[in-house]
Amino acid sequence: MSVDAVSTGYHKKIVLDGVTFHVGEGERVAVVGRNGAGKSTLLQTLLGVLPAWGGQIVYLGSDVTHRPPQERVRSGMALVPQGGRVFANLTVRENLELGAYVVRDPGAVARARSLVYETFPRLGERAAQRAGTLSGGERQMLAIGRALMVRPKLLMLDEPSSGLAPIVVRELMEKIHGLSASLGTTILMVEQNVREAFKIVERVYVLKLGKIVLEEQPDVLLRDDRLRKAYLG
């Protein structure tokens, strides 16, 4: 994916101001920054939930800047929203099936579901259980699993560690890394827990007040106190 000078916002307020960056095929990249930097807005714009006011988004060689979200999902993009949002009154299996709404082949849906259960065995064990009864970590697993139902080439995650215990965060990060390593899935992650995220990503972009202000290797940012304090607080 290549993002060139993309701007957007809410009403007349600019939130992203000329954002430019790229993510290579099979790469794992994090976008970090302080609260209010525009990180969630960025992911919503990439998926088309929010329209871009200017600039260009190119995905797999095609300009998708003005394509609707469902077309982007069909082309292999998926977004896991912040907070592990699931349909509490539906079962785990029903939540997963909703994630496959653009998939017309029942066989492909079954194969994707098997992959999710293989990746997150606890979801398979709780397939008939209502999602509202799951733990926070299990709900986040389900949210990721639902996104995997379209077998995405690009998986975008918005604060996957939010509200989770440290041991659960580590497990989730290992699973995300495993998806990239085993399936070649490209990962674009927005994350506040930089220490855990930096263990699995290859490059980091820092977003500040709607602008990309730094591209760096994760180990460099972790080692350099001055850089980390300047950009991440």
PEVENDA-V872517 format. One record per residue. N is the residue number from 1. RES is the residue in three letters. SS is DSSP state (~ for helix, > for strand, _ for the rest). OMEGA is omega in radians with two decimals (none if undefined). Layout:
<<N | RES | SS | OMEGA> <N | RES | SS | OMEGA>>
This chain:
<<1 | MET | _ | 3.09> <2 | SER | > | -3.13> <3 | VAL | > | -3.02> <4 | ASP | > | 3.01> <5 | ALA | > | -3.10> <6 | VAL | > | 3.08> <7 | SER | > | 3.05> <8 | THR | > | 3.12> <9 | GLY | > | -3.13> <10 | TYR | > | -3.05> <11 | HIS | _ | 3.13> <12 | LYS | _ | -3.10> <13 | LYS | > | 3.11> <14 | ILE | > | 3.09> <15 | VAL | > | 3.03> <16 | LEU | > | -3.01> <17 | ASP | > | 3.08> <18 | GLY | > | -3.10> <19 | VAL | > | 3.12> <20 | THR | > | 3.05> <21 | PHE | > | 3.10> <22 | HIS | > | 3.06> <23 | VAL | _ | -3.13> <24 | GLY | _ | 3.13> <25 | GLU | _ | 3.14> <26 | GLY | _ | -3.09> <27 | GLU | _ | 3.04> <28 | ARG | > | -3.02> <29 | VAL | > | 3.06> <30 | ALA | > | 2.95> <31 | VAL | > | -3.08> <32 | VAL | > | -3.14> <33 | GLY | _ | -3.11> <34 | ARG | _ | 3.08> <35 | ASN | _ | 3.13> <36 | GLY | _ | -3.12> <37 | ALA | _ | -3.12> <38 | GLY | _ | -3.03> <39 | LYS | ~ | 3.13> <40 | SER | ~ | 3.09> <41 | THR | ~ | 3.13> <42 | LEU | ~ | -3.12> <43 | LEU | ~ | 3.13> <44 | GLN | ~ | 3.10> <45 | THR | ~ | 3.13> <46 | LEU | ~ | 3.13> <47 | LEU | ~ | 3.13> <48 | GLY | _ | 3.08> <49 | VAL | _ | 2.99> <50 | LEU | _ | 3.13> <51 | PRO | _ | 3.03> <52 | ALA | _ | 3.09> <53 | TRP | _ | -3.13> <54 | GLY | > | 3.14> <55 | GLY | > | -3.04> <56 | GLN | > | 3.05> <57 | ILE | > | 3.14> <58 | VAL | > | -3.12> <59 | TYR | > | -3.10> <60 | LEU | _ | 3.07> <61 | GLY | _ | -3.12> <62 | SER | > | 3.08> <63 | ASP | > | -3.12> <64 | VAL | _ | -3.00> <65 | THR | _ | -3.05> <66 | HIS | _ | 3.10> <67 | ARG | _ | -3.14> <68 | PRO | _ | -3.09> <69 | PRO | ~ | -3.07> <70 | GLN | ~ | 3.07> <71 | GLU | ~ | 3.12> <72 | ARG | ~ | 3.09> <73 | VAL | ~ | 3.12> <74 | ARG | ~ | -3.12> <75 | SER | _ | 3.03> <76 | GLY | _ | 3.08> <77 | MET | > | 3.07> <78 | ALA | > | -3.12> <79 | LEU | > | 3.00> <80 | VAL | > | -3.07> <81 | PRO | _ | -3.13> <82 | GLN | _ | 3.00> <83 | GLY | _ | 3.11> <84 | GLY | _ | -3.08> <85 | ARG | _ | 3.12> <86 | VAL | _ | 3.08> <87 | PHE | _ | -2.94> <88 | ALA | _ | -3.07> <89 | ASN | _ | 3.10> <90 | LEU | _ | 3.11> <91 | THR | > | 3.08> <92 | VAL | ~ | -3.13> <93 | ARG | ~ | 3.14> <94 | GLU | ~ | 3.07> <95 | ASN | ~ | 3.14> <96 | LEU | ~ | -3.13> <97 | GLU | ~ | 3.07> <98 | LEU | ~ | 3.11> <99 | GLY | ~ | -3.11> <100 | ALA | _ | -3.02> <101 | TYR | _ | 3.13> <102 | VAL | _ | -3.10> <103 | VAL | _ | -3.06> <104 | ARG | _ | -3.08> <105 | ASP | _ | -3.14> <106 | PRO | ~ | 3.11> <107 | GLY | ~ | 3.12> <108 | ALA | ~ | 3.10> <109 | VAL | ~ | -3.14> <110 | ALA | ~ | 3.14> <111 | ARG | ~ | 3.12> <112 | ALA | ~ | 3.13> <113 | ARG | ~ | 3.10> <114 | SER | ~ | 3.10> <115 | LEU | ~ | 3.13> <116 | VAL | ~ | -3.13> <117 | TYR | ~ | 3.09> <118 | GLU | ~ | 3.14> <119 | THR | ~ | -3.12> <120 | PHE | _ | -3.08> <121 | PRO | ~ | -3.13> <122 | ARG | ~ | 3.10> <123 | LEU | ~ | 3.07> <124 | GLY | ~ | 3.13> <125 | GLU | ~ | -3.07> <126 | ARG | _ | -3.02> <127 | ALA | _ | -3.10> <128 | ALA | _ | -3.09> <129 | GLN | _ | 3.09> <130 | ARG | > | -3.07> <131 | ALA | ~ | -3.13> <132 | GLY | ~ | -3.14> <133 | THR | ~ | -3.12> <134 | LEU | _ | 3.02> <135 | SER | _ | 3.13> <136 | GLY | ~ | 3.12> <137 | GLY | ~ | 3.12> <138 | GLU | ~ | 3.08> <139 | ARG | ~ | 3.10> <140 | GLN | ~ | 3.06> <141 | MET | ~ | 3.14> <142 | LEU | ~ | 3.11> <143 | ALA | ~ | 3.09> <144 | ILE | ~ | 3.12> <145 | GLY | ~ | 3.12> <146 | ARG | ~ | 3.10> <147 | ALA | ~ | -3.12> <148 | LEU | ~ | -3.09> <149 | MET | _ | 3.07> <150 | VAL | _ | -3.11> <151 | ARG | _ | -3.02> <152 | PRO | _ | 2.97> <153 | LYS | _ | 3.11> <154 | LEU | > | 3.11> <155 | LEU | > | 3.13> <156 | MET | > | -3.09> <157 | LEU | > | -3.13> <158 | ASP | > | 3.10> <159 | GLU | _ | -3.10> <160 | PRO | _ | -3.11> <161 | SER | _ | -2.99> <162 | SER | _ | 3.05> <163 | GLY | _ | -3.06> <164 | LEU | _ | 3.09> <165 | ALA | _ | -3.10> <166 | PRO | ~ | -3.11> <167 | ILE | ~ | 3.11> <168 | VAL | ~ | 3.11> <169 | VAL | ~ | 3.14> <170 | ARG | ~ | 3.12> <171 | GLU | ~ | 3.14> <172 | LEU | ~ | -3.14> <173 | MET | ~ | 3.09> <174 | GLU | ~ | 3.12> <175 | LYS | ~ | 3.14> <176 | ILE | ~ | 3.09> <177 | HIS | ~ | 3.14> <178 | GLY | ~ | 3.10> <179 | LEU | ~ | 3.13> <180 | SER | ~ | -3.07> <181 | ALA | ~ | -3.04> <182 | SER | ~ | -3.06> <183 | LEU | ~ | -3.08> <184 | GLY | _ | -3.13> <185 | THR | _ | 3.04> <186 | THR | > | -3.08> <187 | ILE | > | 2.98> <188 | LEU | > | -2.99> <189 | MET | > | 2.94> <190 | VAL | > | -3.02> <191 | GLU | _ | 3.05> <192 | GLN | _ | 3.14> <193 | ASN | _ | -2.97> <194 | VAL | ~ | -3.08> <195 | ARG | ~ | 3.12> <196 | GLU | ~ | -3.14> <197 | ALA | ~ | -3.07> <198 | PHE | _ | 3.10> <199 | LYS | _ | -3.03> <200 | ILE | _ | -3.10> <201 | VAL | _ | -3.11> <202 | GLU | _ | 3.11> <203 | ARG | > | -3.12> <204 | VAL | > | 2.94> <205 | TYR | > | 3.06> <206 | VAL | > | 3.12> <207 | LEU | > | -3.12> <208 | LYS | > | 3.12> <209 | LEU | _ | 3.04> <210 | GLY | _ | -3.14> <211 | LYS | > | 2.97> <212 | ILE | > | -3.06> <213 | VAL | > | -3.12> <214 | LEU | > | 2.93> <215 | GLU | > | -3.04> <216 | GLU | > | 3.00> <217 | GLN | _ | -3.08> <218 | PRO | ~ | -3.11> <219 | ASP | ~ | 3.11> <220 | VAL | ~ | 3.14> <221 | LEU | ~ | -3.14> <222 | LEU | ~ | -3.11> <223 | ARG | ~ | -2.99> <224 | ASP | _ | -3.11> <225 | ASP | ~ | -3.10> <226 | ARG | ~ | 3.11> <227 | LEU | ~ | -3.07> <228 | ARG | ~ | -3.14> <229 | LYS | ~ | -3.11> <230 | ALA | ~ | -3.01> <231 | TYR | ~ | -3.04> <232 | LEU | ~ | 3.12> <233 | GLY | _ | none>>
